[in-house]
Amino acid sequence: MKISEIIKYADARIVSGSLATDKDLEKAFSSDLMSDVLTLDEESILLITGLANLQLVRTAEMADIQAVLLARGKPASAEMIELAKENGLVLLETPFSIYKASGILYAKGLKAVY
C-alpha cells in the first residue's frame, strides 16, 4: 500500500518525509513497546503507535522501519521531526486510535506482520 493511500485511509497528515508518499509498504505492526519493535525482522513496514518521543524515531531507525503513524492525535515534536528527516523516516499523525487505524488499514489490504 502506498503511503499516500495510508494518509487517505487514516485521515493522516504528513509531518516528515513528504517526498516519499509514493513508497509502497507491505505490512504494518502496532505497538507502544519499542522492545517488541526491535524483534521484527521484516522490511517495508508501517509502525502504528501512540508513543511520541525521540526513542521512537531511534528505534524505527534501528529496526529499518520505513514509516510511523502516530495515533490518538499525538503530535510529533520538533526534535522528532528533525531526527526523522535526518534518517529518511516518514512520520504521519492521525486522530484515530491505534485500534481504528490498524483495522481500517488491514481492511484496505495492508498485511499484518504476525
GUGURO-916749 format. One record per residue (C-alpha): residue number from 1; residue in one letter; chain; x, y, z. Coordinates in Angstrom, 3 decimals. Layout:
BEGIN
i  aa  ch  X  Y  Z
NUM  a  A  X  Y  Z
...
This chain:
BEGIN
i  aa  ch  X  Y  Z
1  m  A  0.000  0.000  0.000
2  k  A  1.358  3.391  -0.910
3  i  A  1.973  5.907  1.872
4  s  A  -0.384  8.305  0.076
5  e  A  -3.155  5.700  0.498
6  i  A  -2.330  5.295  4.190
7  i  A  -2.654  9.066  4.577
8  k  A  -6.061  8.974  2.887
9  y  A  -7.491  5.973  4.764
10  a  A  -6.191  7.019  8.203
11  d  A  -7.119  10.676  7.762
12  a  A  -3.451  11.345  8.486
13  r  A  -1.203  14.294  7.964
14  i  A  2.424  14.001  6.951
15  v  A  4.945  15.776  9.168
16  s  A  8.177  14.340  7.745
17  g  A  9.131  12.611  4.513
18  s  A  6.673  14.296  2.171
19  l  A  8.661  13.204  -0.895
20  a  A  8.134  9.513  -0.105
21  t  A  4.339  9.314  -0.410
22  d  A  4.577  7.025  -3.448
23  k  A  6.625  4.463  -1.483
24  d  A  4.968  1.057  -1.048
25  l  A  4.687  -0.585  2.358
26  e  A  3.826  -4.269  2.558
27  k  A  2.971  -4.761  6.235
28  a  A  2.061  -2.955  9.439
29  f  A  2.794  -3.531  13.113
30  s  A  1.003  -1.826  16.009
31  s  A  2.805  -1.407  19.311
32  d  A  3.784  1.020  22.032
33  l  A  6.530  -1.325  23.231
34  m  A  9.746  -0.498  21.420
35  s  A  11.305  -3.732  22.690
36  d  A  8.696  -5.595  20.583
37  v  A  9.510  -3.435  17.565
38  l  A  13.190  -4.346  17.857
39  t  A  12.320  -8.040  17.473
40  l  A  10.911  -7.508  13.968
41  d  A  12.791  -8.955  11.020
42  e  A  10.725  -7.515  8.174
43  e  A  11.061  -4.840  5.521
44  s  A  8.633  -2.249  4.154
45  i  A  6.806  -1.837  7.468
46  l  A  4.466  0.823  8.811
47  l  A  4.620  1.151  12.598
48  i  A  1.373  2.318  14.211
49  t  A  1.914  3.635  17.732
50  g  A  0.751  6.049  20.384
51  l  A  4.307  6.639  21.560
52  a  A  5.600  10.061  20.522
53  n  A  9.191  10.668  21.615
54  l  A  12.747  10.592  20.300
55  q  A  13.189  6.963  21.362
56  l  A  10.502  6.013  18.845
57  v  A  12.457  7.563  15.978
58  r  A  15.702  5.947  17.121
59  t  A  14.002  2.555  17.422
60  a  A  12.450  2.916  13.959
61  e  A  15.912  3.626  12.561
62  m  A  17.417  0.561  14.238
63  a  A  14.546  -1.687  13.085
64  d  A  14.599  -0.362  9.490
65  i  A  11.026  0.893  9.790
66  q  A  10.042  2.939  6.723
67  a  A  7.155  4.935  8.184
68  v  A  5.460  5.631  11.517
69  l  A  1.823  6.543  12.086
70  l  A  1.336  8.368  15.383
71  a  A  -2.148  7.546  16.673
72  r  A  -4.631  9.215  19.035
73  g  A  -3.780  12.698  17.790
74  k  A  -0.301  12.566  19.341
75  p  A  1.846  15.277  17.761
76  a  A  5.455  14.776  16.753
77  s  A  7.825  17.166  18.497
78  a  A  10.184  19.404  16.544
79  e  A  13.082  17.197  17.694
80  m  A  11.315  14.066  16.441
81  i  A  10.640  15.666  13.070
82  e  A  14.255  16.790  12.716
83  l  A  15.627  13.327  13.600
84  a  A  13.103  11.672  11.261
85  k  A  14.243  13.921  8.411
86  e  A  17.886  13.065  9.117
87  n  A  17.044  9.350  8.954
88  g  A  14.645  9.455  5.989
89  l  A  11.728  8.298  8.143
90  v  A  8.183  9.156  7.128
91  l  A  6.215  10.456  10.122
92  l  A  2.425  10.656  9.970
93  e  A  -0.157  11.787  12.529
94  t  A  -3.734  10.504  12.751
95  p  A  -6.592  11.391  15.093
96  f  A  -7.669  7.717  15.060
97  s  A  -6.904  5.246  17.844
98  i  A  -4.353  2.526  17.220
99  y  A  -7.205  0.019  17.023
100  k  A  -9.207  2.020  14.476
101  a  A  -6.206  2.919  12.291
102  s  A  -4.990  -0.693  12.300
103  g  A  -8.448  -2.035  11.465
104  i  A  -9.018  0.371  8.598
105  l  A  -5.613  -0.254  7.030
106  y  A  -5.957  -4.026  7.454
107  a  A  -9.404  -3.934  5.816
108  k  A  -7.913  -1.964  2.916
109  g  A  -5.285  -4.658  2.319
110  l  A  -2.226  -3.747  4.374
111  k  A  -0.945  -7.047  5.751
112  a  A  -0.037  -7.734  9.375
113  v  A  3.486  -8.677  10.404
114  y  A  2.092  -11.548  12.503
